[in-house]
Amino acid sequence: MEMDVFRCGPKVLFAALLPFALSVACSAFGQTPSVPDWAQPGSATHKQVPPPADFHRATTTFNTPIGIFDGQSEVGSAVVPGSASYDPASNAYTIHSAGYNIWYTRDEFRFLWKKISGDVSLAADATFPDPNGYNDRKVVLILRQSLDDDSKEAMLGEHGTGMIHLAQRAEKGAMITDMQYRFGGDLNGVLAKRIGIEKHGDSVAIFVSLQGEPMHQFGPPIQIHFDEPFYVGIGFCSHLPDKSDTGVLSNVTLENSAGKVQ
């Protein structure tokens, strides 16, 4: 596999082997780590494109439990390390993460996870503390086969604009596909009150409560098979490869059963 090389001042760092050393060294030089052009976010003059086929970074995992989750991971090891904390009084998880995207053939995001088998119901209230963050940043409720950056997955994403959608990477290393039954592309930052995802056998569906009404299924389910055990949990990505932002997921419900999204 071709090595991922980033340049920071006079030093050359191999981020595929030392993802956190990059950030430390660049801080010592007072510089922001550089990132490939394809990873830069879209703008009036730039379009983000898929990474090269052989581009990967090893995930960095911390096996210390946090709240109801067994551990957390820097999936794809973004060049700026993230962090997460849990407040038991409010049942709120605050996730700080950079990362170019959770999309295409690989992901970069902070993932709080539980390893599980069988059916799953997961729901949370999602907020973005900074109202001025990048529009395409997203909190996710996600099921993943592994912690690799190119893992098979089914994802509910809620964007900073309020858009909600269901997407999947049908196989490891495949291009992610958006199911196209989106909601809220024109909400201009108005967020749903609560979001949820449910796995029932090989069927995965998403649920929404817009204003506090009972959760209701949004769109038809997708069909995707996960070998057991698999990973389920919550995450956040700033959509900015070298800049961290924050997502908060509170009142989190995780049940090892279908039909429990509420």
N, C-alpha and C positions, 0 to 999 in steps of 0.2 A: 504494500500500500504506500502510495506517495506520502511523504511526510508533510504535515501542515506547518508552514513556516511563517512567522510574523516578525516584523522588524520593529525594534523599539530603541531609539537612540543608536548607540554604537554596537549594541548587542543583538545577536540573533537567537531567538528562543524557539524551541520546538514544543508548541503547545499541545500537540497530540500526546506527548509524553508527560509534560509538566504544565497542565492548564493553569494552576494557581501561581506557579513561578512567574508566568508572564505578567500577571497583574502586580505582583510584588515588585518585580524588577522595574516595570514601567513607572510604578509609584515612586521608586527611588530616584528615577530620572525626572520626575515631575511631568510625565507625559501620559497621554491616553493611548492604550494599545491600538494599533492599526488593525483594520479588518479588511477582508477581501471586498472588492467592489460589488460582487454579486450579493453580499450579505447586507449591504446598506439598504435602509428602508426606501420605499417608493416616495417620489416627490414629483413636482412639475417637470423636472429635468432628468429623473432617474427612475428606473423600474427594477425592483428586486426580482431576481431570477433564481431558479433552482441551483443548489450547490453542484460542483463537479461530482461525477458519479463515484469517484474514489475518495471523496472528502468525508472524514469522520473524526470525531474526538471521543476519547474514552469518557464515559460517565463517571463522576465522582460521587460516591455513596457514603452516607453516614447512617449507621444502623442503630442510633439512639432513638428510642420512641419519642414521639411528640404528640401529645393529646391522644386521640384514638388511633393514630397511625404508628406503624412499626418502625419507620425510618423516613429519611428524605434523601433526595439525590439531585445533583446538578446534571440533569440529562444533557448530554452533548457538551458539557463544561464550557459555558460561555466565557469570553475572555475577561469579564468582570464577575467575580464570585458573588453569589447571592447568599441569602440567609432566610430563616423563618423563625417565628416565635408563636407561642400559644398562650392565650389568656383564659384560664378555666372559668373565671367569673362570668365572662360573656360568651364562652364557647367560640372564641374568634381566633382564627389563624391569620397572622400577618406575614405575607410572603414578599420578599424583596428579590427581584431577579432582573438581570439583563437578558440577552438572547435575541438572535436575529428573527426567529419565528418558531412556531410549532406548525410545520407545514412541509410541503414538497416531499423529499425523500429522507429528511432527517430533522430532528428537533433540538432546540436549546431552551430549556426552562427549568425552574425549580419545582420539584415534584415531591409532595408528601404522600406516602403510599402505605398500603396494607396488602399483604400477600394473602390471597383468598381463593377458595374454590366454590363452585356452585353459582347460585343466583345472587344478585346484588341490587340494592337500592341505595342511591347516594343523592343527597340534596343539600343546598346551602344558599344563604343570602350572600350576594357578591357586591362589593363596592370598590371604588378607586379613590383613595384619599386625595390624590392630586388631580384636580379637574383639568389641568393643562397637559396631561400626558399624551403620548402619541396615540392617534385615533385607533390604530389597529392592535394596540396592546390587548391582551386577553387573559381572563381567568378561565380555567378549564376544570371540568369534571371529566375524568379520563380513565379508561381501561386499557392496559398495555400488557402484551405478552412478556416483555422483558424491560430492562432498564437501558438497553442499547439505544443510541440516538436514532436508529432507523427501525425501531420495533413496530410490529403490527399493533394497531390501536383503534379504538373508537372514542371519539371526543365530542363533548359538548363544549363549545367555545362561546363566551360572552365578551364582546369587544367593548372598548372604551366608548364607542358610539352608541352602545345599546344593542347592536346586532347580535342575534343568537343563531347558531347553526349547529348541525350535526355533520361530522366528517369522519372518514375512516381511512386508515392505511391497511389495505386488505391483506397484504403480506409484507414480511420484513424486507425493507429496502425499496418497496413500491412507492409510486407517487401517490400522495394523499388525494382523496377525492371528496369533494363537497357535495352533500346530498341535494343541494339547491333549494330545499325548503327552508329558507331563511326567514327570520322575523326581525323587523326593527331596523332596517338599513337607513331609515330616515328619521329615527327617533332623536337624533341630535343630542346624545348623551343621556337620555332618559332610560334608566335601567329597570328591568323587571325586578319585582320584589324578591322572587325566589326561582331557582333553577334546579333541575334534577335529571339524573340519568338512571336507567334501569336495565339490567341484563336478566333475561328470562330464557334459559337455554341458550340458543345461538341468536336470539333476537335482542336487539338493543334499541331502546327508544329514549327520547328526551321529553321532559316535562317542564312546564312554565306556570308561574303565578305572576301575572302582570302587576296587580295592585293589591295583593293579599287574598284574592279569591282562592278556593281550593285548587291545588295543582291539577293541571290537565295536560294530557299528552299533546305534543306539538308535532304534527307530521307523522308519516308512517315509520315503522322501525326499519333498521337495516339488519341484514343477516351476516354475522361474522362469528367464526368459531375461535375460542381461546382454549389452548391446552391448559390443564389445571396442574398446579396453581398458577394464577396470573396476578397482576398488580392492579389495584384500583385506588384512586385518590384524587387529590386536588392539586392545582398548580397555577403558576403565573409566568407570563413572558412579557417583557416590555416592548418587544418588537424592535428594539434598538440594540444592535450587537455589542456596543461598548458602553451602554448607559443603563443603570438600574432604575426601576420604578417599583411601585408597590400595589399589590392587590390584597384585599381582605375578604376572607370567606368566614362567615359566622353562622351560628345555629346549625352546625353541620350534623347531618344525620347519615349514618352508614349502617345498613342492615344487611346481613348475609341471607337475604330472601328477596324475592320479587314482590311487587305490589305494596311496598312500604314507603314509596316516595311521598313525602308530605311536608 
